[in-house]
Protein backbone atom coordinates (compact mmCIF):
# COMPACT_ATOMS: atom_id res chain seq x y z
CA UNK A 1 0.00 0.00 0.00
CA UNK A 2 1.19 3.47 -0.87
CA UNK A 3 1.88 5.94 1.89
CA UNK A 4 2.49 9.54 0.87
CA UNK A 5 5.71 11.07 2.19
CA UNK A 6 5.97 14.70 3.24
CA UNK A 7 7.78 16.78 0.63
CA UNK A 8 9.56 18.68 3.42
CA UNK A 9 11.39 15.49 4.46
CA UNK A 10 12.65 14.90 0.90
CA UNK A 11 13.68 18.52 0.41
CA UNK A 12 15.48 18.62 3.75
CA UNK A 13 17.45 15.41 3.07
CA UNK A 14 18.68 16.46 -0.37
CA UNK A 15 19.36 20.05 0.70
CA UNK A 16 21.35 19.09 3.81
CA UNK A 17 23.26 16.19 2.25
CA UNK A 18 23.91 17.45 -1.26
CA UNK A 19 23.00 21.15 -1.32
CA UNK A 20 20.31 20.43 -3.90
CA UNK A 21 17.82 23.31 -3.78
CA UNK A 22 14.25 22.64 -2.68
CA UNK A 23 12.77 23.71 -6.00
CA UNK A 24 14.41 20.70 -7.71
CA UNK A 25 11.46 18.69 -6.40
CA UNK A 26 8.66 21.04 -7.38
CA UNK A 27 5.87 19.30 -9.26
CA UNK A 28 6.57 15.88 -7.77
CA UNK A 29 4.87 13.75 -5.10
CA UNK A 30 6.53 11.09 -2.98
CA UNK A 31 5.35 7.71 -1.71
CA UNK A 32 6.77 4.94 0.43
CA UNK A 33 6.37 1.22 -0.16
CA UNK A 34 8.35 -1.05 2.12
CA UNK A 35 11.87 0.37 2.36
CA UNK A 36 11.65 2.46 -0.83
CA UNK A 37 10.67 6.06 -1.45
CA UNK A 38 9.24 6.72 -4.90
CA UNK A 39 8.88 9.94 -6.88
CA UNK A 40 6.15 10.61 -9.43
CA UNK A 41 4.78 13.65 -11.17
CA UNK A 42 1.88 15.36 -9.46
CA UNK A 43 -0.28 14.71 -12.55
CA UNK A 44 0.03 10.92 -12.14
CA UNK A 45 -1.02 10.77 -8.48
CA UNK A 46 -4.78 10.46 -8.95
CA UNK A 47 -4.37 7.68 -11.50
CA UNK A 48 -1.94 5.84 -9.22
CA UNK A 49 -4.19 6.10 -6.19
CA UNK A 50 -7.08 4.54 -8.12
CA UNK A 51 -5.09 1.43 -8.99
CA UNK A 52 -5.60 -1.65 -6.83
CA UNK A 53 -2.03 -2.90 -6.94
CA UNK A 54 1.02 -0.79 -7.70
CA UNK A 55 4.49 -2.26 -7.89
CA UNK A 56 6.49 0.75 -9.02
CA UNK A 57 4.81 4.12 -8.44
CA UNK A 58 7.30 6.24 -10.41
CA UNK A 59 11.07 6.14 -10.06
CA UNK A 60 12.77 4.93 -6.90
CA UNK A 61 14.23 8.01 -5.25
CA UNK A 62 15.90 6.36 -2.26
CA UNK A 63 15.99 3.29 -0.06
CA UNK A 64 15.78 3.21 3.71
CA UNK A 65 18.89 1.41 4.96
CA UNK A 66 17.99 1.60 8.64
CA UNK A 67 15.77 3.72 10.81
CA UNK A 68 17.72 6.93 10.18
CA UNK A 69 19.74 6.29 7.02
CA UNK A 70 18.60 6.70 3.42
CA UNK A 71 20.55 5.89 0.27
CA UNK A 72 19.68 7.87 -2.85
CA UNK A 73 19.42 5.84 -6.04
CA UNK A 74 21.65 6.33 -9.04
CA UNK A 75 18.61 7.27 -11.13
CA UNK A 76 17.51 9.93 -8.66
CA UNK A 77 20.98 11.44 -8.57
CA UNK A 78 21.12 11.48 -12.35
CA UNK A 79 17.83 13.40 -12.32
CA UNK A 80 18.73 16.10 -9.74
CA UNK A 81 22.46 15.66 -9.06
CA UNK A 82 23.51 18.36 -11.49
CA UNK A 83 22.11 20.87 -8.97
CA UNK A 84 24.29 19.56 -6.12
CA UNK A 85 26.81 21.81 -4.39
CA UNK A 86 28.02 19.43 -1.63
CA UNK A 87 29.29 15.88 -1.34
CA UNK A 88 29.93 15.73 -5.05
CA UNK A 89 33.08 13.92 -6.19
CA UNK A 90 34.42 14.50 -9.69
CA UNK A 91 36.71 11.73 -10.90
CA UNK A 92 39.39 11.81 -13.59
CA UNK A 93 39.66 9.02 -16.15
CA UNK A 94 42.17 6.96 -14.12
CA UNK A 95 40.15 7.26 -10.91
CA UNK A 96 36.94 6.23 -12.66
CA UNK A 97 38.72 3.28 -14.23
CA UNK A 98 39.91 2.08 -10.81
CA UNK A 99 36.45 2.57 -9.28
CA UNK A 100 34.78 0.57 -12.06
CA UNK A 101 37.37 -2.21 -12.13
CA UNK A 102 37.88 -2.63 -8.37
CA UNK A 103 34.58 -1.28 -7.02
CA UNK A 104 36.52 1.09 -4.81
CA UNK A 105 38.99 3.94 -4.95
CA UNK A 106 41.41 4.87 -2.18
CA UNK A 107 41.83 8.63 -2.11
CA UNK A 108 41.26 11.48 0.33
CA UNK A 109 38.52 13.93 -0.65
CA UNK A 110 38.94 16.59 2.08
CA UNK A 111 35.92 18.69 1.09
CA UNK A 112 33.59 15.68 1.25
CA UNK A 113 31.64 14.45 4.28
CA UNK A 114 31.54 10.74 5.01
CA UNK A 115 28.42 8.99 3.78
CA UNK A 116 26.63 8.83 0.46
CA UNK A 117 28.06 11.02 -2.28
CA UNK A 118 27.37 11.88 -5.90
CA UNK A 119 29.99 10.62 -8.36
CA UNK A 120 30.60 12.65 -11.48
CA UNK A 121 32.88 12.21 -14.48
CA UNK A 122 33.31 15.47 -16.37
CA UNK A 123 29.83 16.98 -16.39
CA UNK A 124 28.05 13.60 -16.27
CA UNK A 125 26.44 12.39 -13.05
CA UNK A 126 27.23 8.68 -12.89
CA UNK A 127 25.47 7.82 -9.65
CA UNK A 128 25.90 7.13 -5.97
CA UNK A 129 29.01 6.26 -4.00
CA UNK A 130 29.76 5.62 -0.33
CA UNK A 131 32.71 7.55 1.13
CA UNK A 132 34.25 6.44 4.45
CA UNK A 133 37.71 7.39 5.63
CA UNK A 134 39.66 7.68 2.42
CA UNK A 135 37.78 4.93 0.55
CA UNK A 136 35.14 5.63 -2.08
CA UNK A 137 32.98 2.60 -2.89
CA UNK A 138 30.80 2.40 -5.95
CA UNK A 139 27.09 2.04 -5.24
CA UNK A 140 26.18 1.82 -8.93
CA UNK A 141 23.70 -0.88 -9.90
CA UNK A 142 25.45 -3.90 -11.46
CA UNK A 143 23.97 -3.16 -14.91
CA UNK A 144 25.20 0.43 -14.72
CA UNK A 145 28.72 -0.73 -13.82
CA UNK A 146 28.74 -3.20 -16.71
CA UNK A 147 27.50 -0.51 -19.10
CA UNK A 148 30.22 1.90 -17.96
CA UNK A 149 32.89 -0.80 -18.28
CA UNK A 150 31.90 -1.60 -21.86
CA UNK A 151 31.12 1.97 -22.95
CA UNK A 152 34.65 3.12 -23.66
CA UNK A 153 33.87 6.20 -21.49
CA UNK A 154 37.12 5.76 -19.63
Biotite code that builds the C-alpha atoms (Angstrom):
import biotite.structure as struc

atoms = struc.array([
    struc.Atom([0.000, 0.000, 0.000], chain_id="A", res_id=1, res_name="UNK", atom_name="CA", element="C"),
    struc.Atom([1.194, 3.474, -0.865], chain_id="A", res_id=2, res_name="UNK", atom_name="CA", element="C"),
    struc.Atom([1.879, 5.945, 1.892], chain_id="A", res_id=3, res_name="UNK", atom_name="CA", element="C"),
    struc.Atom([2.491, 9.540, 0.866], chain_id="A", res_id=4, res_name="UNK", atom_name="CA", element="C"),
    struc.Atom([5.713, 11.068, 2.188], chain_id="A", res_id=5, res_name="UNK", atom_name="CA", element="C"),
    struc.Atom([5.965, 14.697, 3.243], chain_id="A", res_id=6, res_name="UNK", atom_name="CA", element="C"),
    struc.Atom([7.782, 16.776, 0.631], chain_id="A", res_id=7, res_name="UNK", atom_name="CA", element="C"),
    struc.Atom([9.557, 18.679, 3.424], chain_id="A", res_id=8, res_name="UNK", atom_name="CA", element="C"),
    struc.Atom([11.387, 15.489, 4.464], chain_id="A", res_id=9, res_name="UNK", atom_name="CA", element="C"),
    struc.Atom([12.652, 14.898, 0.904], chain_id="A", res_id=10, res_name="UNK", atom_name="CA", element="C"),
    struc.Atom([13.679, 18.516, 0.408], chain_id="A", res_id=11, res_name="UNK", atom_name="CA", element="C"),
    struc.Atom([15.479, 18.619, 3.748], chain_id="A", res_id=12, res_name="UNK", atom_name="CA", element="C"),
    struc.Atom([17.448, 15.412, 3.071], chain_id="A", res_id=13, res_name="UNK", atom_name="CA", element="C"),
    struc.Atom([18.675, 16.464, -0.375], chain_id="A", res_id=14, res_name="UNK", atom_name="CA", element="C"),
    struc.Atom([19.363, 20.054, 0.695], chain_id="A", res_id=15, res_name="UNK", atom_name="CA", element="C"),
    struc.Atom([21.353, 19.094, 3.808], chain_id="A", res_id=16, res_name="UNK", atom_name="CA", element="C"),
    struc.Atom([23.265, 16.186, 2.253], chain_id="A", res_id=17, res_name="UNK", atom_name="CA", element="C"),
    struc.Atom([23.909, 17.447, -1.264], chain_id="A", res_id=18, res_name="UNK", atom_name="CA", element="C"),
    struc.Atom([23.000, 21.148, -1.319], chain_id="A", res_id=19, res_name="UNK", atom_name="CA", element="C"),
    struc.Atom([20.306, 20.425, -3.901], chain_id="A", res_id=20, res_name="UNK", atom_name="CA", element="C"),
    struc.Atom([17.817, 23.314, -3.783], chain_id="A", res_id=21, res_name="UNK", atom_name="CA", element="C"),
    struc.Atom([14.253, 22.638, -2.676], chain_id="A", res_id=22, res_name="UNK", atom_name="CA", element="C"),
    struc.Atom([12.771, 23.711, -5.996], chain_id="A", res_id=23, res_name="UNK", atom_name="CA", element="C"),
    struc.Atom([14.412, 20.701, -7.710], chain_id="A", res_id=24, res_name="UNK", atom_name="CA", element="C"),
    struc.Atom([11.460, 18.687, -6.397], chain_id="A", res_id=25, res_name="UNK", atom_name="CA", element="C"),
    struc.Atom([8.658, 21.043, -7.379], chain_id="A", res_id=26, res_name="UNK", atom_name="CA", element="C"),
    struc.Atom([5.866, 19.302, -9.261], chain_id="A", res_id=27, res_name="UNK", atom_name="CA", element="C"),
    struc.Atom([6.571, 15.880, -7.766], chain_id="A", res_id=28, res_name="UNK", atom_name="CA", element="C"),
    struc.Atom([4.872, 13.753, -5.101], chain_id="A", res_id=29, res_name="UNK", atom_name="CA", element="C"),
    struc.Atom([6.531, 11.087, -2.981], chain_id="A", res_id=30, res_name="UNK", atom_name="CA", element="C"),
    struc.Atom([5.354, 7.705, -1.708], chain_id="A", res_id=31, res_name="UNK", atom_name="CA", element="C"),
    struc.Atom([6.770, 4.938, 0.433], chain_id="A", res_id=32, res_name="UNK", atom_name="CA", element="C"),
    struc.Atom([6.372, 1.224, -0.157], chain_id="A", res_id=33, res_name="UNK", atom_name="CA", element="C"),
    struc.Atom([8.348, -1.045, 2.121], chain_id="A", res_id=34, res_name="UNK", atom_name="CA", element="C"),
    struc.Atom([11.866, 0.365, 2.356], chain_id="A", res_id=35, res_name="UNK", atom_name="CA", element="C"),
    struc.Atom([11.652, 2.455, -0.826], chain_id="A", res_id=36, res_name="UNK", atom_name="CA", element="C"),
    struc.Atom([10.671, 6.058, -1.452], chain_id="A", res_id=37, res_name="UNK", atom_name="CA", element="C"),
    struc.Atom([9.242, 6.717, -4.905], chain_id="A", res_id=38, res_name="UNK", atom_name="CA", element="C"),
    struc.Atom([8.875, 9.936, -6.876], chain_id="A", res_id=39, res_name="UNK", atom_name="CA", element="C"),
    struc.Atom([6.146, 10.610, -9.425], chain_id="A", res_id=40, res_name="UNK", atom_name="CA", element="C"),
    struc.Atom([4.779, 13.652, -11.169], chain_id="A", res_id=41, res_name="UNK", atom_name="CA", element="C"),
    struc.Atom([1.875, 15.360, -9.460], chain_id="A", res_id=42, res_name="UNK", atom_name="CA", element="C"),
    struc.Atom([-0.283, 14.713, -12.553], chain_id="A", res_id=43, res_name="UNK", atom_name="CA", element="C"),
    struc.Atom([0.032, 10.917, -12.143], chain_id="A", res_id=44, res_name="UNK", atom_name="CA", element="C"),
    struc.Atom([-1.016, 10.770, -8.485], chain_id="A", res_id=45, res_name="UNK", atom_name="CA", element="C"),
    struc.Atom([-4.780, 10.464, -8.954], chain_id="A", res_id=46, res_name="UNK", atom_name="CA", element="C"),
    struc.Atom([-4.365, 7.684, -11.504], chain_id="A", res_id=47, res_name="UNK", atom_name="CA", element="C"),
    struc.Atom([-1.937, 5.838, -9.225], chain_id="A", res_id=48, res_name="UNK", atom_name="CA", element="C"),
    struc.Atom([-4.188, 6.096, -6.187], chain_id="A", res_id=49, res_name="UNK", atom_name="CA", element="C"),
    struc.Atom([-7.080, 4.539, -8.121], chain_id="A", res_id=50, res_name="UNK", atom_name="CA", element="C"),
    struc.Atom([-5.086, 1.432, -8.994], chain_id="A", res_id=51, res_name="UNK", atom_name="CA", element="C"),
    struc.Atom([-5.596, -1.648, -6.827], chain_id="A", res_id=52, res_name="UNK", atom_name="CA", element="C"),
    struc.Atom([-2.027, -2.901, -6.941], chain_id="A", res_id=53, res_name="UNK", atom_name="CA", element="C"),
    struc.Atom([1.017, -0.787, -7.698], chain_id="A", res_id=54, res_name="UNK", atom_name="CA", element="C"),
    struc.Atom([4.486, -2.265, -7.889], chain_id="A", res_id=55, res_name="UNK", atom_name="CA", element="C"),
    struc.Atom([6.494, 0.751, -9.024], chain_id="A", res_id=56, res_name="UNK", atom_name="CA", element="C"),
    struc.Atom([4.814, 4.124, -8.444], chain_id="A", res_id=57, res_name="UNK", atom_name="CA", element="C"),
    struc.Atom([7.300, 6.235, -10.407], chain_id="A", res_id=58, res_name="UNK", atom_name="CA", element="C"),
    struc.Atom([11.073, 6.136, -10.057], chain_id="A", res_id=59, res_name="UNK", atom_name="CA", element="C"),
    struc.Atom([12.767, 4.929, -6.899], chain_id="A", res_id=60, res_name="UNK", atom_name="CA", element="C"),
    struc.Atom([14.230, 8.012, -5.250], chain_id="A", res_id=61, res_name="UNK", atom_name="CA", element="C"),
    struc.Atom([15.900, 6.361, -2.265], chain_id="A", res_id=62, res_name="UNK", atom_name="CA", element="C"),
    struc.Atom([15.986, 3.288, -0.060], chain_id="A", res_id=63, res_name="UNK", atom_name="CA", element="C"),
    struc.Atom([15.778, 3.211, 3.709], chain_id="A", res_id=64, res_name="UNK", atom_name="CA", element="C"),
    struc.Atom([18.886, 1.413, 4.962], chain_id="A", res_id=65, res_name="UNK", atom_name="CA", element="C"),
    struc.Atom([17.987, 1.595, 8.635], chain_id="A", res_id=66, res_name="UNK", atom_name="CA", element="C"),
    struc.Atom([15.772, 3.724, 10.815], chain_id="A", res_id=67, res_name="UNK", atom_name="CA", element="C"),
    struc.Atom([17.719, 6.932, 10.176], chain_id="A", res_id=68, res_name="UNK", atom_name="CA", element="C"),
    struc.Atom([19.739, 6.288, 7.020], chain_id="A", res_id=69, res_name="UNK", atom_name="CA", element="C"),
    struc.Atom([18.595, 6.697, 3.423], chain_id="A", res_id=70, res_name="UNK", atom_name="CA", element="C"),
    struc.Atom([20.552, 5.888, 0.266], chain_id="A", res_id=71, res_name="UNK", atom_name="CA", element="C"),
    struc.Atom([19.676, 7.870, -2.851], chain_id="A", res_id=72, res_name="UNK", atom_name="CA", element="C"),
    struc.Atom([19.420, 5.838, -6.037], chain_id="A", res_id=73, res_name="UNK", atom_name="CA", element="C"),
    struc.Atom([21.650, 6.332, -9.036], chain_id="A", res_id=74, res_name="UNK", atom_name="CA", element="C"),
    struc.Atom([18.613, 7.271, -11.130], chain_id="A", res_id=75, res_name="UNK", atom_name="CA", element="C"),
    struc.Atom([17.505, 9.933, -8.659], chain_id="A", res_id=76, res_name="UNK", atom_name="CA", element="C"),
    struc.Atom([20.976, 11.437, -8.566], chain_id="A", res_id=77, res_name="UNK", atom_name="CA", element="C"),
    struc.Atom([21.119, 11.478, -12.353], chain_id="A", res_id=78, res_name="UNK", atom_name="CA", element="C"),
    struc.Atom([17.832, 13.400, -12.316], chain_id="A", res_id=79, res_name="UNK", atom_name="CA", element="C"),
    struc.Atom([18.729, 16.096, -9.737], chain_id="A", res_id=80, res_name="UNK", atom_name="CA", element="C"),
    struc.Atom([22.459, 15.656, -9.058], chain_id="A", res_id=81, res_name="UNK", atom_name="CA", element="C"),
    struc.Atom([23.506, 18.359, -11.492], chain_id="A", res_id=82, res_name="UNK", atom_name="CA", element="C"),
    struc.Atom([22.112, 20.867, -8.971], chain_id="A", res_id=83, res_name="UNK", atom_name="CA", element="C"),
    struc.Atom([24.293, 19.559, -6.120], chain_id="A", res_id=84, res_name="UNK", atom_name="CA", element="C"),
    struc.Atom([26.809, 21.807, -4.393], chain_id="A", res_id=85, res_name="UNK", atom_name="CA", element="C"),
    struc.Atom([28.019, 19.432, -1.635], chain_id="A", res_id=86, res_name="UNK", atom_name="CA", element="C"),
    struc.Atom([29.295, 15.876, -1.338], chain_id="A", res_id=87, res_name="UNK", atom_name="CA", element="C"),
    struc.Atom([29.934, 15.733, -5.051], chain_id="A", res_id=88, res_name="UNK", atom_name="CA", element="C"),
    struc.Atom([33.084, 13.919, -6.191], chain_id="A", res_id=89, res_name="UNK", atom_name="CA", element="C"),
    struc.Atom([34.423, 14.499, -9.692], chain_id="A", res_id=90, res_name="UNK", atom_name="CA", element="C"),
    struc.Atom([36.713, 11.734, -10.898], chain_id="A", res_id=91, res_name="UNK", atom_name="CA", element="C"),
    struc.Atom([39.387, 11.811, -13.585], chain_id="A", res_id=92, res_name="UNK", atom_name="CA", element="C"),
    struc.Atom([39.660, 9.022, -16.148], chain_id="A", res_id=93, res_name="UNK", atom_name="CA", element="C"),
    struc.Atom([42.173, 6.961, -14.119], chain_id="A", res_id=94, res_name="UNK", atom_name="CA", element="C"),
    struc.Atom([40.149, 7.258, -10.910], chain_id="A", res_id=95, res_name="UNK", atom_name="CA", element="C"),
    struc.Atom([36.938, 6.232, -12.656], chain_id="A", res_id=96, res_name="UNK", atom_name="CA", element="C"),
    struc.Atom([38.722, 3.275, -14.232], chain_id="A", res_id=97, res_name="UNK", atom_name="CA", element="C"),
    struc.Atom([39.906, 2.083, -10.812], chain_id="A", res_id=98, res_name="UNK", atom_name="CA", element="C"),
    struc.Atom([36.449, 2.574, -9.275], chain_id="A", res_id=99, res_name="UNK", atom_name="CA", element="C"),
    struc.Atom([34.775, 0.572, -12.055], chain_id="A", res_id=100, res_name="UNK", atom_name="CA", element="C"),
    struc.Atom([37.368, -2.212, -12.130], chain_id="A", res_id=101, res_name="UNK", atom_name="CA", element="C"),
    struc.Atom([37.876, -2.634, -8.369], chain_id="A", res_id=102, res_name="UNK", atom_name="CA", element="C"),
    struc.Atom([34.584, -1.280, -7.019], chain_id="A", res_id=103, res_name="UNK", atom_name="CA", element="C"),
    struc.Atom([36.525, 1.091, -4.806], chain_id="A", res_id=104, res_name="UNK", atom_name="CA", element="C"),
    struc.Atom([38.994, 3.941, -4.948], chain_id="A", res_id=105, res_name="UNK", atom_name="CA", element="C"),
    struc.Atom([41.410, 4.869, -2.175], chain_id="A", res_id=106, res_name="UNK", atom_name="CA", element="C"),
    struc.Atom([41.828, 8.635, -2.113], chain_id="A", res_id=107, res_name="UNK", atom_name="CA", element="C"),
    struc.Atom([41.256, 11.478, 0.326], chain_id="A", res_id=108, res_name="UNK", atom_name="CA", element="C"),
    struc.Atom([38.518, 13.928, -0.651], chain_id="A", res_id=109, res_name="UNK", atom_name="CA", element="C"),
    struc.Atom([38.942, 16.586, 2.082], chain_id="A", res_id=110, res_name="UNK", atom_name="CA", element="C"),
    struc.Atom([35.920, 18.693, 1.092], chain_id="A", res_id=111, res_name="UNK", atom_name="CA", element="C"),
    struc.Atom([33.591, 15.677, 1.246], chain_id="A", res_id=112, res_name="UNK", atom_name="CA", element="C"),
    struc.Atom([31.641, 14.447, 4.276], chain_id="A", res_id=113, res_name="UNK", atom_name="CA", element="C"),
    struc.Atom([31.543, 10.740, 5.013], chain_id="A", res_id=114, res_name="UNK", atom_name="CA", element="C"),
    struc.Atom([28.415, 8.994, 3.779], chain_id="A", res_id=115, res_name="UNK", atom_name="CA", element="C"),
    struc.Atom([26.628, 8.830, 0.461], chain_id="A", res_id=116, res_name="UNK", atom_name="CA", element="C"),
    struc.Atom([28.061, 11.019, -2.281], chain_id="A", res_id=117, res_name="UNK", atom_name="CA", element="C"),
    struc.Atom([27.372, 11.883, -5.895], chain_id="A", res_id=118, res_name="UNK", atom_name="CA", element="C"),
    struc.Atom([29.985, 10.619, -8.356], chain_id="A", res_id=119, res_name="UNK", atom_name="CA", element="C"),
    struc.Atom([30.598, 12.653, -11.478], chain_id="A", res_id=120, res_name="UNK", atom_name="CA", element="C"),
    struc.Atom([32.880, 12.214, -14.480], chain_id="A", res_id=121, res_name="UNK", atom_name="CA", element="C"),
    struc.Atom([33.310, 15.470, -16.368], chain_id="A", res_id=122, res_name="UNK", atom_name="CA", element="C"),
    struc.Atom([29.831, 16.982, -16.393], chain_id="A", res_id=123, res_name="UNK", atom_name="CA", element="C"),
    struc.Atom([28.055, 13.602, -16.272], chain_id="A", res_id=124, res_name="UNK", atom_name="CA", element="C"),
    struc.Atom([26.440, 12.393, -13.053], chain_id="A", res_id=125, res_name="UNK", atom_name="CA", element="C"),
    struc.Atom([27.227, 8.684, -12.893], chain_id="A", res_id=126, res_name="UNK", atom_name="CA", element="C"),
    struc.Atom([25.471, 7.818, -9.652], chain_id="A", res_id=127, res_name="UNK", atom_name="CA", element="C"),
    struc.Atom([25.900, 7.129, -5.968], chain_id="A", res_id=128, res_name="UNK", atom_name="CA", element="C"),
    struc.Atom([29.006, 6.257, -3.998], chain_id="A", res_id=129, res_name="UNK", atom_name="CA", element="C"),
    struc.Atom([29.757, 5.622, -0.329], chain_id="A", res_id=130, res_name="UNK", atom_name="CA", element="C"),
    struc.Atom([32.710, 7.549, 1.125], chain_id="A", res_id=131, res_name="UNK", atom_name="CA", element="C"),
    struc.Atom([34.251, 6.443, 4.446], chain_id="A", res_id=132, res_name="UNK", atom_name="CA", element="C"),
    struc.Atom([37.713, 7.394, 5.631], chain_id="A", res_id=133, res_name="UNK", atom_name="CA", element="C"),
    struc.Atom([39.661, 7.678, 2.421], chain_id="A", res_id=134, res_name="UNK", atom_name="CA", element="C"),
    struc.Atom([37.777, 4.933, 0.555], chain_id="A", res_id=135, res_name="UNK", atom_name="CA", element="C"),
    struc.Atom([35.140, 5.629, -2.084], chain_id="A", res_id=136, res_name="UNK", atom_name="CA", element="C"),
    struc.Atom([32.983, 2.596, -2.891], chain_id="A", res_id=137, res_name="UNK", atom_name="CA", element="C"),
    struc.Atom([30.804, 2.399, -5.955], chain_id="A", res_id=138, res_name="UNK", atom_name="CA", element="C"),
    struc.Atom([27.089, 2.036, -5.241], chain_id="A", res_id=139, res_name="UNK", atom_name="CA", element="C"),
    struc.Atom([26.176, 1.820, -8.928], chain_id="A", res_id=140, res_name="UNK", atom_name="CA", element="C"),
    struc.Atom([23.701, -0.880, -9.905], chain_id="A", res_id=141, res_name="UNK", atom_name="CA", element="C"),
    struc.Atom([25.451, -3.898, -11.460], chain_id="A", res_id=142, res_name="UNK", atom_name="CA", element="C"),
    struc.Atom([23.973, -3.156, -14.905], chain_id="A", res_id=143, res_name="UNK", atom_name="CA", element="C"),
    struc.Atom([25.204, 0.434, -14.724], chain_id="A", res_id=144, res_name="UNK", atom_name="CA", element="C"),
    struc.Atom([28.722, -0.731, -13.817], chain_id="A", res_id=145, res_name="UNK", atom_name="CA", element="C"),
    struc.Atom([28.743, -3.197, -16.712], chain_id="A", res_id=146, res_name="UNK", atom_name="CA", element="C"),
    struc.Atom([27.504, -0.510, -19.104], chain_id="A", res_id=147, res_name="UNK", atom_name="CA", element="C"),
    struc.Atom([30.218, 1.905, -17.958], chain_id="A", res_id=148, res_name="UNK", atom_name="CA", element="C"),
    struc.Atom([32.887, -0.805, -18.277], chain_id="A", res_id=149, res_name="UNK", atom_name="CA", element="C"),
    struc.Atom([31.897, -1.604, -21.863], chain_id="A", res_id=150, res_name="UNK", atom_name="CA", element="C"),
    struc.Atom([31.123, 1.970, -22.946], chain_id="A", res_id=151, res_name="UNK", atom_name="CA", element="C"),
    struc.Atom([34.651, 3.124, -23.659], chain_id="A", res_id=152, res_name="UNK", atom_name="CA", element="C"),
    struc.Atom([33.865, 6.198, -21.495], chain_id="A", res_id=153, res_name="UNK", atom_name="CA", element="C"),
    struc.Atom([37.121, 5.759, -19.627], chain_id="A", res_id=154, res_name="UNK", atom_name="CA", element="C"),
])
